[in-house]
Amino acid sequence: MAKDKKNLSTDADESAAESKKSTKKAKKSAKTETKQNVFQKIGKWFHDLNVEFRNVTWPTRQTVVVNTSVVLSVIVAGSVIIGLMDAGLLKLIQYLISVAQG
């Protein structure tokens, strides 16, 4: 009976060792496959990016200049309006403070 227990434990140890080896091999092959998948995905992304850039309709130089001048004009006009409102409100507050002080 002791021999049977000893044989069973030896068989269990051997199967556990084989299981560990197969698990290590599976993990190693999974890592290799993962690296390959990552590089394939990166390559596909660059390919898709290139295809999209070919499909883009780029504006003409004249359109870019006109749009840029419109944006800059709106920024300048907005800045002037906000500056005038700030100065006006500052004068109003100074006037109210001077009236309150008497």
C-alpha atoms as one frame of an Amber mdcrd trajectory, in Angstrom:
protein
   0.000   0.000   0.000   2.852   2.374   0.792   4.346   1.566  -2.610   1.086
   2.479  -4.336   0.990   5.830  -2.546   4.604   6.434  -3.466   3.916   5.630
  -7.141   0.838   7.857  -7.148   2.779  10.798  -5.719   5.593  10.241  -8.256
   3.065  10.155 -11.094   1.450  13.317  -9.770   4.841  15.050  -9.549   5.686
  14.051 -13.135   2.337  15.251 -14.465   2.729  18.541 -12.573   6.197  19.028
 -14.077   4.874  18.317 -17.575   2.004  20.701 -16.941   4.439  23.462 -15.937
   6.527  22.864 -19.067   3.516  23.014 -21.339   2.277  26.147 -19.551   5.667
  27.843 -20.040   5.670  26.923 -23.736   2.125  28.215 -24.137   3.008  31.495
 -22.424   6.138  31.899 -24.554   4.251  31.275 -27.789   1.473  33.627 -26.631
   4.059  36.372 -26.028   5.541  35.811 -29.481   2.096  35.914 -31.061   1.248
  39.053 -29.098   4.398  40.807 -30.317   3.598  39.826 -33.882   0.015  41.006
 -33.481   1.192  44.348 -32.096   3.534  44.923 -35.031   0.829  43.862 -37.472
  -1.624  46.287 -35.868   0.902  49.125 -35.992   1.639  48.379 -39.643  -2.071
  48.279 -40.454  -2.591  51.592 -38.658   0.108  53.300 -40.750  -1.307  51.779
 -43.924  -4.807  53.023 -43.072  -3.381  56.442 -42.199  -1.703  56.635 -45.607
  -4.945  55.662 -47.357  -6.866  58.351 -45.445  -4.305  61.033 -46.301  -4.724
  60.205 -49.973  -8.494  60.698 -49.632  -8.238  64.110 -47.944  -9.225  67.111
 -50.047  -6.661  69.709 -49.103  -7.653  73.417 -49.323  -5.952  75.732 -51.776
  -3.416  78.281 -50.630  -5.874  81.118 -51.278  -8.547  79.452 -49.112  -6.070
  79.020 -46.242  -4.990  82.677 -46.461  -8.604  83.932 -46.498  -9.656  81.697
 -43.583  -6.595  82.705 -41.559  -7.255  86.398 -42.116 -10.880  85.975 -41.030
  -9.810  84.202 -37.840  -7.200  86.848 -37.017  -9.701  89.654 -37.687 -12.256
  88.114 -35.347  -9.591  87.674 -32.644  -8.491  91.315 -32.923 -12.083  92.615
 -32.940 -12.995  90.460 -29.939  -9.923  91.622 -28.051 -10.751  95.287 -28.711
 -14.377  94.792 -27.595 -13.371  92.989 -24.414 -10.682  95.623 -23.696 -13.197
  98.472 -24.101 -15.741  96.706 -21.893 -13.052  96.126 -19.246 -11.967  99.764
 -19.304 -15.592 100.977 -19.203 -16.508  98.744 -16.275 -13.351  99.804 -14.439
 -14.318 103.482 -14.819 -17.879 102.678 -13.712 -16.664 100.883 -10.583 -14.209
 103.696  -9.777 -17.030 106.240 -10.153 -19.360 104.199  -7.900 -16.641 103.877
  -5.250 -15.907 107.613  -5.331 -19.632 108.445  -5.033 -20.046 106.015  -2.139
 -17.099 107.504  -0.260 -18.608 110.819  -0.531
